[in-house]
């Protein structure tokens, strides 16, 4: 009796086909379907159950590429990632030639707001050379950087089958990218392992990707991926995961059943009517359920990043094309809220001018804000007070806004800062006197003297501004010590910031202050490793200490501090400098010039030389009058 169909092992010898041979055939047929989406001749297994390597193998040969990229670029990039044995383009193309990419481009209110990128990775059916999930995710990251996708304000991933696991590994490994990913759309992704891979246990298959999709209960890789994903989600950095699953068997089996395709979904997922594992991502028309699901998810979770109404900024007031923020407390911490009113996680970015004296926390952006949450911006200013500061704020993909930060009453703010300096002088006097008199202060090493003054200034600021973070307090101490002319302690405080609070040291306002303290003292090592900006006008970096001068003449605390500092060689120059400020504030320009001259003869600094020249010139002008 003749037989119909392929010759199976054992049948050539007149025997019935073995269970293993049937499984070989079933596995080959199933993955032939996965490779091309249509039935075809299966590879002939040999007597050992391994694939005949002489037969041709399906393989993805299409490099990742931009399907569409506008000029200028859209704010959102949609990245398509195929699955195992898939193809960069073919996976998403219907038999009639219709591509998922083009249907998305044609979707009303969507196509003109997104750029589309197709990613592919090497995937052979039964041979070595395929990329496993980890390797494919590494390749994905390289190409996202190479083609500039990672530079987009928002990135949405659309993944089929194993491609979803590749994307999850990429987002777990790069939470900064995950933070700008509002949406991950999964089509038939085996989140608990694909049941079809059970068959692989009976065949010798040199394909790591297949082994990584064994059901999760017996799969350490998927268990770890699950744990890592839940960790990303609990941190608030995971995107919304929207799923769709197949409802028709591929050949004799359901490749990814409902239970496996829905594990990580954030909404109840739909079954795509009439779709098997292959056709679920090969829509043939605009109204296909797979297209509708993606478009709705984009509208709900991605497009809100382009809508200004999804943010509330209650502390900013519009003024023409800018926003205005009123700095109510010029010498203390100020707060401003950014509220994300959308249903999607959104990020924001702050850009400060290189010469800014405005400090804003959080110090590093972009940062992500969860739906319904408020981000609290904290603002503080350093240096001589100015009537206005500015920074640039970008909320998600909205156009950048310039924010003007204004001090409403500059005179009152300067008076408050003078009181702050007075409080520091009182605290330092008290600390010196508590050492059992000047003799004990004199006995300290020079370094310990500078440290005592810096510690005392920092503690005084902590008492008056308890909300100010520790790093910002040390910067404020350095700022006020420099205005008092105690530059060694100021520089020491700045080095503490660089060593203990490196993120604060990176702020433009802090680096600007470090450059000014360097210019005032003539030292180049205020910051050792953190770059300091180049000051265009060194003379402008040498303040006239206008806040100190405004109240120095009537300040008993400043007068006592000058005497304490003059009493020891290490701080005598600082005491004479402060004495000069007091005399100048009283109108005694000649006396101030003599004090500055004696101070710079002990320890020359550019700021002392500048003070002396200005005082001497004023004294000469007074004599001529």
PENORDA-V295493 format. One record per residue. N is the residue number from 1. SS is DSSP state (A for helix, B for strand, O for the rest). Layout:
<<N & SS> <N & SS>>
This chain:
<<1 & O> <2 & O> <3 & O> <4 & O> <5 & O> <6 & O> <7 & O> <8 & O> <9 & O> <10 & O> <11 & A> <12 & A> <13 & A> <14 & O> <15 & O> <16 & O> <17 & O> <18 & O> <19 & A> <20 & A> <21 & A> <22 & A> <23 & A> <24 & A> <25 & A> <26 & A> <27 & A> <28 & A> <29 & A> <30 & A> <31 & A> <32 & A> <33 & A> <34 & A> <35 & A> <36 & A> <37 & O> <38 & O> <39 & O> <40 & O> <41 & O> <42 & O> <43 & O> <44 & O> <45 & B> <46 & O> <47 & O> <48 & O> <49 & O> <50 & O> <51 & B> <52 & O> <53 & O> <54 & O> <55 & O> <56 & O> <57 & O> <58 & O> <59 & B> <60 & O> <61 & O> <62 & O> <63 & O> <64 & O> <65 & B> <66 & B> <67 & B> <68 & B> <69 & O> <70 & O> <71 & O> <72 & O> <73 & O> <74 & O> <75 & O> <76 & B> <77 & B> <78 & B> <79 & B> <80 & B> <81 & B> <82 & O> <83 & O> <84 & O> <85 & O> <86 & O> <87 & O> <88 & O> <89 & O> <90 & A> <91 & A> <92 & A> <93 & B> <94 & O> <95 & O> <96 & O> <97 & O> <98 & O> <99 & B> <100 & A> <101 & A> <102 & A> <103 & A> <104 & A> <105 & A> <106 & A> <107 & O> <108 & O> <109 & O> <110 & O> <111 & A> <112 & A> <113 & A> <114 & B> <115 & B> <116 & B> <117 & B> <118 & B> <119 & B> <120 & O> <121 & O> <122 & O> <123 & O> <124 & B> <125 & O> <126 & O> <127 & O> <128 & O> <129 & O> <130 & O> <131 & O> <132 & O> <133 & A> <134 & A> <135 & A> <136 & A> <137 & A> <138 & A> <139 & A> <140 & A> <141 & A> <142 & A> <143 & A> <144 & A> <145 & A> <146 & A> <147 & O> <148 & O> <149 & A> <150 & A> <151 & A> <152 & O> <153 & O> <154 & B> <155 & B> <156 & B> <157 & B> <158 & B> <159 & B> <160 & B> <161 & O> <162 & A> <163 & A> <164 & A> <165 & A> <166 & A> <167 & A> <168 & A> <169 & A> <170 & A> <171 & A> <172 & A> <173 & A> <174 & O> <175 & A> <176 & A> <177 & A> <178 & A> <179 & A> <180 & O> <181 & O> <182 & O> <183 & B> <184 & B> <185 & B> <186 & B> <187 & B> <188 & O> <189 & O> <190 & O> <191 & O> <192 & O> <193 & O> <194 & O> <195 & A> <196 & A> <197 & A> <198 & A> <199 & A> <200 & A> <201 & A> <202 & A> <203 & O> <204 & O> <205 & O> <206 & O> <207 & O> <208 & A> <209 & A> <210 & A> <211 & A> <212 & O> <213 & O> <214 & O> <215 & O> <216 & A> <217 & A> <218 & A> <219 & O> <220 & A> <221 & A> <222 & A> <223 & A> <224 & A> <225 & A> <226 & A> <227 & A> <228 & A> <229 & A> <230 & A> <231 & A> <232 & A> <233 & A> <234 & A> <235 & O> <236 & O> <237 & O> <238 & O> <239 & O> <240 & B> <241 & B> <242 & B> <243 & B> <244 & B> <245 & B> <246 & B> <247 & O> <248 & O> <249 & O> <250 & B> <251 & O> <252 & O> <253 & B> <254 & O> <255 & O> <256 & O> <257 & O> <258 & A> <259 & A> <260 & A> <261 & A> <262 & O> <263 & O> <264 & O> <265 & O> <266 & O> <267 & O> <268 & O> <269 & O> <270 & B> <271 & B> <272 & B> <273 & O> <274 & O> <275 & O> <276 & O> <277 & O> <278 & O> <279 & A> <280 & A> <281 & A> <282 & O> <283 & O> <284 & O> <285 & O> <286 & O> <287 & O> <288 & O> <289 & A> <290 & A> <291 & A> <292 & A> <293 & A> <294 & A> <295 & A> <296 & A> <297 & A> <298 & A> <299 & A> <300 & A> <301 & A> <302 & A> <303 & A> <304 & A> <305 & A> <306 & A> <307 & O> <308 & A> <309 & A> <310 & A> <311 & B> <312 & B> <313 & O> <314 & O> <315 & O> <316 & O> <317 & B> <318 & B> <319 & B> <320 & O> <321 & O> <322 & B> <323 & B> <324 & B> <325 & B> <326 & B> <327 & O> <328 & O> <329 & O> <330 & O> <331 & O> <332 & O> <333 & O> <334 & B> <335 & B> <336 & B> <337 & B> <338 & B> <339 & B> <340 & B> <341 & O> <342 & O> <343 & O> <344 & O> <345 & O> <346 & B> <347 & B> <348 & B> <349 & B> <350 & B> <351 & B> <352 & B> <353 & O> <354 & O> <355 & O> <356 & O> <357 & O> <358 & B> <359 & B> <360 & B> <361 & B> <362 & O> <363 & O> <364 & O> <365 & O> <366 & O> <367 & B> <368 & B> <369 & B> <370 & O> <371 & O> <372 & O> <373 & O> <374 & B> <375 & B> <376 & B> <377 & B> <378 & B> <379 & B> <380 & B> <381 & B> <382 & O> <383 & O> <384 & O> <385 & O> <386 & O> <387 & O> <388 & B> <389 & B> <390 & B> <391 & B> <392 & B> <393 & B> <394 & B> <395 & B> <396 & O> <397 & O> <398 & O> <399 & O> <400 & O> <401 & B> <402 & B> <403 & B> <404 & B> <405 & B> <406 & B> <407 & O> <408 & O> <409 & O> <410 & A> <411 & A> <412 & A> <413 & A> <414 & A> <415 & A> <416 & A> <417 & A> <418 & A> <419 & A> <420 & A> <421 & A> <422 & A> <423 & A> <424 & A> <425 & A> <426 & A> <427 & A> <428 & A> <429 & A> <430 & A> <431 & A> <432 & A> <433 & A> <434 & O> <435 & O> <436 & O> <437 & O> <438 & A> <439 & A> <440 & A> <441 & A> <442 & A> <443 & A> <444 & O> <445 & O> <446 & A> <447 & A> <448 & A> <449 & A> <450 & A> <451 & A> <452 & A> <453 & A> <454 & A> <455 & A> <456 & A> <457 & A> <458 & A> <459 & A> <460 & A> <461 & A> <462 & A> <463 & A> <464 & A> <465 & O> <466 & O> <467 & O> <468 & O> <469 & O> <470 & A> <471 & A> <472 & A> <473 & A> <474 & A> <475 & A> <476 & A> <477 & A> <478 & A> <479 & A> <480 & A> <481 & A> <482 & A> <483 & A> <484 & O> <485 & O> <486 & O> <487 & A> <488 & A> <489 & A> <490 & A> <491 & A> <492 & A> <493 & A> <494 & A> <495 & A> <496 & A> <497 & A> <498 & A> <499 & A> <500 & A> <501 & O> <502 & A> <503 & A> <504 & A> <505 & A> <506 & O> <507 & O> <508 & A> <509 & A> <510 & A> <511 & A> <512 & A> <513 & A> <514 & A> <515 & A> <516 & A> <517 & A> <518 & A> <519 & A> <520 & A> <521 & A> <522 & O> <523 & O> <524 & O> <525 & O> <526 & O> <527 & O> <528 & O> <529 & O> <530 & O> <531 & O> <532 & O> <533 & O> <534 & O> <535 & O> <536 & O> <537 & O> <538 & A> <539 & A> <540 & A> <541 & A> <542 & O> <543 & O> <544 & O> <545 & O> <546 & A> <547 & A> <548 & A> <549 & A> <550 & A> <551 & A> <552 & A> <553 & O> <554 & O> <555 & O> <556 & A> <557 & A> <558 & A> <559 & A> <560 & A> <561 & A> <562 & A> <563 & A> <564 & A> <565 & A> <566 & A> <567 & O> <568 & O> <569 & A> <570 & A> <571 & A> <572 & A> <573 & A> <574 & A> <575 & A> <576 & A> <577 & A> <578 & A> <579 & A> <580 & A> <581 & A> <582 & A> <583 & A> <584 & A> <585 & A> <586 & O> <587 & O> <588 & O> <589 & A> <590 & A> <591 & A> <592 & A> <593 & A> <594 & A> <595 & A> <596 & A> <597 & A> <598 & A> <599 & A> <600 & A> <601 & A> <602 & A> <603 & O> <604 & O> <605 & O> <606 & A> <607 & A> <608 & A> <609 & A> <610 & A> <611 & A> <612 & A> <613 & A> <614 & A> <615 & A> <616 & A> <617 & A> <618 & A> <619 & A> <620 & A> <621 & A> <622 & A> <623 & A> <624 & A> <625 & O>>
